Amino acid sequence: MTREYVLVADIGSVRLDKFVGDRCAELSRTHASQLIDDGFITVNGKAAKPSLKLVPGDRVNITIPPETPSALAAENISLKIIYEDTDLLVIDKPAGLAVHPAPGTPSHTLVNAILHYLPGIAADADSLRPGIVHRLDKDTSGLILVAKNRVAQAYLSDQFKSRTVSKSYLVLVKGKLTPEKGIIEADIGRDPHHRQRMAVVADGREARTDYRVVKYYGNYTLLEIKPETGRTHQIRVHLSAIGFPVVGDAIYGFKTPHLSRQFLHAHKLRFKLPSTGEFVEFESPLPEDLEQALTEIG
């Protein structure tokens, strides 16, 4: 059950995460920080950072979503592993498989599959997201990295934070997008009217998306997208905001008889190996359902 609270700051120069952790009995400072990053805790109706220094009178709204399971079970779910070494896995994730448990998806996720494939990983990583260093939406297919130990997880996470990982997606949108190359820059945060959605908002977090036209299919455009930042739902939100929604995206785009999910595929992934520091690149071709949609549309 979702719980909501409102706190009013009665002291100044205290960090937001510390204030919430101290004043809300069911939240630790770490949990509060995560909720702030996810947009569930706002200050005076606006998104904030955990390090924000409050001033007396600031109104802090707290939304605590339903809890995820406290323990994970290994599940024998088939994985398409395209690369593996002592530090990591590169997995070609199918559409329909969530990356980790969340409210509404307590099991049958990539994490459950990883626990079956690597039984020892739970003891060496985050208990709810072992090995996870980045995410893909449930209905997005394609390449995802999984760390096999704490050292590798920290090394890979640092690359994502410093934006040295290169990610490329293939995306089909409605409309003929011009010019054929461009950059979308618009801050993204929680939609103030729909808490489970993201939106372009004035007080959101910096978001930047690079695109290139691959091919036009009548009144549709196949794009190669390179997000320079990693905001939740960034590609889908940005494309919808400029009037070129993702085909099959029931939340930010539109439904189509050609697809039962969004046309969004993590096509390429380039990063440095923890063991050698060498840059490597992997590629995943379009899966059958997306190829079929192109054939029908084209």
C-alpha positions in Angstrom: 0.0 0.0 0.0 1.3 3.5 -0.9 1.8 5.8 2.1 2.0 9.6 1.9 3.3 12.1 4.4 3.9 15.8 4.6 6.7 17.3 6.7 7.5 21.0 7.2 11.1 21.9 7.9 11.5 23.6 11.3 15.3 23.9 11.1 17.6 25.2 8.4 20.9 24.0 6.7 20.0 20.3 7.1 20.3 17.9 4.1 17.0 16.7 2.7 17.9 13.0 3.0 19.0 13.4 6.6 15.9 15.4 7.6 13.6 12.8 6.1 15.5 9.9 7.6 15.4 11.6 11.0 11.8 12.6 10.9 10.1 9.7 9.1 10.4 6.6 11.4 9.9 4.0 8.6 12.7 5.4 6.4 16.4 5.2 6.7 18.6 7.9 5.3 19.6 5.6 2.5 16.0 4.7 1.6 15.1 8.3 1.7 17.9 9.2 -0.7 16.7 6.6 -3.1 13.1 7.9 -3.0 14.4 11.4 -3.6 16.3 10.3 -6.6 13.3 8.5 -7.9 11.1 11.6 -7.5 8.9 10.3 -4.7 10.1 13.0 -2.3 9.7 16.6 -3.3 10.3 20.0 -1.7 7.7 22.7 -2.2 6.2 20.6 -5.0 9.5 20.3 -7.0 12.0 17.5 -7.5 15.2 17.9 -5.4 18.5 16.2 -4.7 19.3 14.3 -1.5 22.0 17.0 -0.7 19.5 19.9 -0.9 19.8 22.1 2.2 16.4 22.9 3.6 15.3 26.2 5.0 12.6 26.6 7.7 9.1 26.4 6.2 10.0 24.1 3.3 7.2 21.7 2.6 8.5 18.1 2.1 6.0 15.7 0.4 6.8 12.0 0.8 5.3 9.2 -1.2 6.4 5.7 -0.1 5.5 3.1 -2.8 4.6 -0.5 -2.0 7.7 -2.5 -0.9 9.5 -5.0 -3.2 10.1 -8.5 -1.9 12.8 -8.7 0.9 14.2 -11.9 -0.6 14.8 -13.1 -4.1 14.4 -16.6 -5.5 16.4 -18.1 -8.2 14.4 -19.0 -11.3 15.4 -21.2 -14.2 14.8 -18.6 -17.0 16.7 -19.0 -20.2 19.3 -16.3 -20.8 20.9 -15.3 -24.1 24.5 -14.6 -23.1 26.6 -13.1 -25.9 29.7 -12.5 -23.8 31.0 -13.7 -20.4 34.3 -13.4 -18.5 35.3 -13.5 -14.8 33.8 -10.1 -14.2 30.6 -9.7 -16.2 27.9 -10.9 -18.5 26.5 -9.2 -21.6 23.0 -10.4 -22.0 20.6 -9.9 -24.9 17.4 -9.4 -23.0 14.0 -10.2 -24.6 11.1 -7.9 -24.4 8.6 -8.7 -21.6 11.3 -9.5 -19.0 11.7 -6.9 -16.3 15.3 -6.3 -15.1 14.6 -6.5 -11.3 11.6 -7.0 -9.0 9.4 -4.0 -8.3 5.8 -3.4 -7.2 3.6 -5.4 -9.5 6.5 -7.6 -10.7 7.7 -9.5 -7.7 9.3 -12.4 -9.6 10.2 -13.8 -13.1 12.8 -11.0 -13.7 16.3 -10.9 -15.1 17.6 -10.8 -11.5 15.8 -14.1 -10.7 17.4 -15.6 -13.8 20.9 -14.4 -12.8 20.5 -15.9 -9.4 19.9 -19.3 -11.0 22.8 -18.9 -13.4 25.2 -17.5 -10.8 24.1 -18.8 -7.4 26.9 -17.1 -5.5 26.2 -13.6 -6.8 23.6 -12.9 -4.0 26.3 -13.1 -1.3 28.5 -10.6 -3.2 26.1 -7.9 -4.3 23.0 -5.9 -3.5 20.4 -8.4 -2.3 17.6 -7.0 -4.5 19.6 -6.0 -7.6 22.6 -8.3 -7.7 24.9 -7.4 -10.5 22.7 -4.7 -12.0 24.6 -1.6 -13.2 22.0 -0.1 -15.6 18.4 -0.9 -16.6 16.2 -1.4 -19.6 12.4 -1.0 -19.5 10.5 -4.3 -19.3 9.3 -4.1 -22.9 12.6 -2.9 -24.3 14.8 -5.6 -25.8 18.5 -5.7 -26.3 21.9 -5.5 -24.6 22.4 -5.2 -20.8 25.5 -5.5 -18.6 25.6 -7.6 -15.5 28.5 -7.5 -13.0 29.6 -10.8 -11.4 31.4 -9.3 -8.4 31.5 -6.1 -6.3 34.7 -4.8 -7.8 33.4 -5.2 -11.4 30.0 -3.7 -10.4 31.8 -0.5 -9.0 34.0 -0.3 -12.0 31.1 -0.5 -14.5 28.9 1.8 -12.4 31.6 4.4 -12.5 31.7 4.3 -16.3 28.0 4.9 -16.4 28.2 7.8 -14.0 31.1 9.4 -16.0 29.2 8.8 -19.2 32.0 6.8 -20.9 29.7 3.9 -21.8 28.2 4.3 -25.3 24.7 3.0 -25.7 22.9 2.9 -29.1 19.2 2.1 -29.6 17.1 1.4 -32.7 13.7 3.1 -32.4 10.7 3.5 -34.7 8.7 6.7 -34.4 5.5 8.0 -36.0 6.2 10.8 -38.5 9.0 11.8 -40.8 11.6 13.3 -38.4 13.8 16.1 -39.8 16.5 17.1 -39.8 18.2 13.7 -40.2 20.5 14.4 -37.2 19.9 16.3 -34.1 20.0 16.5 -30.3 17.1 16.7 -27.9 17.8 18.6 -24.7 15.0 18.9 -22.2 15.0 18.3 -18.4 13.1 15.2 -17.2 11.4 14.5 -13.9 8.3 12.9 -12.4 5.1 13.9 -14.1 3.4 16.0 -11.4 0.0 14.7 -12.5 0.9 11.0 -12.9 3.5 9.8 -10.4 4.2 6.6 -12.3 5.1 8.5 -15.5 8.0 10.8 -16.4 7.7 14.1 -18.3 9.6 17.1 -19.6 9.4 19.5 -16.7 11.1 22.8 -15.9 12.6 21.6 -12.6 13.7 18.1 -13.8 17.1 16.6 -14.2 19.3 17.4 -17.2 18.6 15.0 -20.1 20.2 14.9 -23.6 19.4 12.6 -26.5 21.4 12.3 -29.8 19.5 10.9 -32.8 20.2 9.9 -36.4 17.8 8.8 -39.1 18.5 5.3 -40.3 15.6 5.0 -42.8 12.2 6.5 -43.6 9.2 4.1 -43.9 6.4 6.2 -45.4 5.2 8.3 -42.4 7.5 6.5 -40.0 11.2 7.0 -39.1 13.7 4.4 -37.9 16.2 6.1 -35.7 19.5 5.3 -34.1 19.4 6.9 -30.7 22.4 7.6 -28.4 21.2 8.9 -25.0 24.0 11.0 -23.4 22.3 10.9 -20.0 20.4 8.0 -18.4 17.0 9.3 -17.1 14.1 7.0 -16.6 12.1 6.5 -19.9 14.4 9.2 -21.4 14.1 8.2 -25.1 10.4 7.7 -25.0 9.7 10.9 -23.2 12.0 13.0 -25.4 10.6 11.7 -28.6 7.0 12.1 -27.5 7.8 15.7 -26.4 9.0 16.7 -29.9 5.9 15.1 -31.5 7.4 11.9 -32.8 6.1 9.2 -30.4 7.6 5.7 -30.3 5.5 3.1 -32.2 3.8 0.7 -29.8 4.5 2.7 -26.7 1.2 2.6 -24.8 2.3 5.2 -22.2 4.1 7.9 -24.1 3.4 6.9 -27.7 0.5 5.0 -29.3 -0.7 1.5 -29.8 -0.4 -0.2 -33.2 -1.7 -3.5 -34.6 1.8 -4.2 -35.9 3.3 -4.7 -32.4 2.3 -5.7 -28.9 5.1 -3.6 -27.3 7.2 -0.5 -27.9 9.6 -0.5 -30.9 12.8 0.1 -28.8 15.9 -2.1 -29.0 19.2 -1.7 -27.2 21.3 -2.3 -30.3 24.9 -1.5 -29.4 26.9 -1.3 -26.1 30.5 -0.1 -25.8 32.4 0.0 -22.5 35.8 -0.8 -20.9 36.5 -4.3 -19.5 37.3 -4.2 -15.8 40.0 -6.8 -16.3 42.1 -4.9 -18.9 40.6 -1.4 -19.4 40.2 -2.3 -23.0 37.2 -0.8 -24.9 34.9 -3.5 -26.3 31.7 -3.2 -28.3 28.8 -5.6 -28.7 25.8 -5.5 -31.1 22.4 -7.1 -31.1 20.3 -7.3 -34.3 16.6 -6.4 -34.3 14.5 -9.2 -32.9 12.0 -11.0 -35.0 8.9 -9.0 -33.8 10.5 -5.7 -34.7 11.7 -6.9 -38.1 8.2 -8.1 -38.8 6.7 -4.8 -37.8 9.1 -3.0 -40.2 8.1 -5.4 -43.0 4.4 -4.8 -42.4 4.8 -1.0 -42.1 7.2 -0.7 -45.0 
